[in-house]
Amino acid sequence: MHLFRKGVRPVPSFHALAAVCAAALIAVACGGGADQAAVTAGAAPDTLLPAPAESLLAQDPAGASIKRGMALLVATKDSLPTHVGNELHCTSCHLGKGRKPFGIPLVGVANRYPAEWDRTGTTVTLEERVNDCFRRGLNGKPIDAASAEMRDIVAYMTWLSKELPKGPHAGLGVDSVPLIAADTVRGKTQFSLYCSRCHGADGLGGKNLGVQNPGPPLWGKGSFTIASGMARQRIIAAFVHHHMPFDAPGFVADSIANDVAGFVLSRPRPDFPGKENDWPKGNAPDDVRYVTKAKAAAKQ
């Protein structure tokens, strides 16, 4: 579900942005993680969607399962190495342990499944959606739906949604920004100026950069596949607009966010066999970067 932005403050000039990011460079702090109608671009890094307090988790088997599920999402590759084929973990995309507004949050997700899904043209369960992320986002292998690990992950996601009031909430899903033709040359320059300090000049991750919370790989074999939800320009542009840089979020204009997204997606990344079968009803979004059978047939 994509929600349109509300209350976005004016974007400062390029020079103002440069000043902010220059100060951020000195700080070398890349990490980050109420009525959510107040959530806007540039919200404080610690702003989170409403969810139960971790400190109030019961000291019982149910509480232990929730904690294990949280740990699996935070340290996915270390915890499930045979199921992760790249250098990402679940919270590389689901920010703030799944509670960051517009950071592809997990709050509320458990309440929406089973659900119809356009990408498969079928009704899918929450477990199937989790495994789709393992296969596409983590370039890995699915988990047994009946395993303890899957039960723990689902328990955490269900617990996150436990106290979500009924009705619409801003900040769920990922924001929607205008899809603008990307200038990848400008995007490369912007990436070098503002992104490389956390993600590496080569985009392969910042674990060796000495920053507090290094950014994950954005392309190459350590990153998400071409068929991941993150491999869409509109998704990355919204992510960049709201959350990048993490220590100065909300200052990147839509056009620059699209340029950066276009550049990132122009770089090589893992393929995903079977991607041509996605969106079997022919309704693939216009920023999907591969040809589906249904879309090809519609053009004939």
Secondary structure, DSSP 8 states (H G I E B T S, - for coil): -EEE--S------HHHHHHHHHHHHHHT-------GGG--TT--TT-------GGG--SSHHHHHHHHHHHHHHSHHHH-GGG--SS--GGGTSHHHHTSTTS---TTGGGG-SEEETTTTEEE-HHHHHHHIIIIISSS----TTSHHHHHHHHHHHHHTTT--SS--TTSSEEE-------HHHHHHHIIIIIHHHH-TTSS--TTTT-SS----SSSTTS--TTSGGGSHHHHHHHHHHHSSTTSTT---HHHHHHHHHHHHHS-----TTGGGSSTTS---TT--S--HHHHHHH-
